[in-house]
Amino acid sequence: MKHTYHWGRPLLAALLLFCGLGARAQQAWRPFRPGLIYSYEVPGATSSGHFATLGVYTLRLDSAYVTASGDSVWAFNRVMRDVSGHTPGNSNASRFRKSRNNLFGQRLLWQPGSWEYTLETVTEGTAQVGTALRLRPRAAVASSWVANASLGLNATLTSRGLQTVNGQLDTVATITFSTGPVVRLSRRFGLLEGPQWLALSGTPQQWVATQLPAPLSQTLYSPLRLVDLQPGDELGYRFDGSIVMQVPCSWSRSLSRILTRRQTNDSLVYTYMVQSRNENSGAPGCGTPAGVTYSSIGTGRWAFSLTTGRSNQFPDLPMLTGEYRLSGAGSVSMSRGIVQLQPGGSGCGGNQLLAYEQLFSVGPQNGNGVFGPIVDLFAQTYFSASLGLGVDLRGETYLAYYRRTRNGTTTTCGSPLAFVNLLPTRAAQGAAVAALHPNPATESATLTLAQPARAGHTLRLTDALGRTVWSAPVPAGQTAVAVPLAGQPAGLYLLHLSGAEASGTWKLVHE
């Protein structure tokens, strides 16, 4: 039966439009939204020790529920908090306890049907006074309201207008509290500025958003940004062992070479080969004779979820600032967030690092368990957030050399001479993958593969200046590929095979 209620169609369309606008309206002015990572820093603030700044503090909403009165509630991720009030990215932070309060409180409440939001903290002994802070970004400009009755705290909407927020134009509301702190809210991007630990008296540090809120895939926590390597790239690590009377007793070098890279919709997987060399100086007092030993060549695998950022090989990822996990009896691993090293202390990993630290129980304080580092145990792990080289430091082993190629350009840091004789040479590795003949060649050469090619492999011929003069995909299932040389000047060329399953480089002489 065909209905003739044509008048119902525009009514339904209007209803759907109204519902859509209502859903978007509920999102507007919300200080924080689920599924996004928020990043903050104190502009111009510096730290001491090996960190140059206080670091970038990252947080998110981890859970949501509805109260008995019908309010919507979003809770922040729980963190470790320094007992002296410092944030984890500060080098002065050294004694931590578990906390339900994050940088701007414990939870966010929204009263349905209103434009009012409330940030709440819970009481934590003498370190944190439980409080609630009412925010009204859509109040009339210059109007005031009671932000917290128990504290006698008032708030005033001092301004609301268009501003540029990290390159995006949006309406921003500024709320000033009677005790001095300021909160700035963006209509689309949420909290732009607020006082540390939601402190409302004294002179708390004001944290300001460093970038727009984003899902994990668009932040430095994304595996695609933390580990951006290709087959053939090399990572060299150095460990300087014990020293007696200012004389080194032992040291070691380890070289890893990427074999394959495979990316799917949900995962990023690398395989690599690795070999290490251990050297003893035999100096008096060291207790070991002089000598050099090599490990056998091994292989390994790194796997990352592109959805969650997690990795079995790197269990700390992708914890945000202050987040922690149990790592042993009486110990936790905690994120210090994104830190900036002092100039000159970056090594090959760059200055901007994602930092994690192992903490151990050091006894109770004010009824709470307290954790801190052990002086003689350097239990920190840094990831090269700015360069995408993966692990930059783990314990006392640090990245001292890397060589990687992107778009035909090779970048090197450190000296490869420190890692000489580790892993098979590139020529030997290439010989195991394929053979190039004739060489020298006149009109063309043929690359014969040891195994039939899989999809996604490419051949590229470069001249002595590194310029690409020919390239072509390798058809799947092919075992021999012709490399044309006709019309090219005589001289030395390099033939590069790249792909997730196989890679190699061969010298080719054109006569």
Secondary structure by P-SEA (a helix, b strand, c coil): ccccaaaaaaaaaaaaaaaaaaaaaaaccccccccbbbbbbccccccccccccccccccccccccccccbbbbbbcbbbbbbccccccccccccbbbbbcccccccbbbbcccccbbbbbbbbcccccccbbbbbbccccccccccccccccbbbbcccccccccccbbbbbbbbbcccbbbbbbbccccccccccccccccccbbbbbcccccccccccccccccccccccbbbbbbbbcccccccccccbbbbbbbccccccccbbbbbbcbbbbbbbcccccccccccccccccccbbbbbccccccccccccccccccbbbbccccbbbbbccccccccccccccccccbbbbbbccccccccbbbbbbbccccbbbbccccccccccccccccccccccccccbbbbcccccccccccccaaaaaaacccccccccccbbbbbbccccccbbbbbbbcccccccbbbbbcccccbbbbbcccccbbbbbbbbbcccccbbbbbbcc
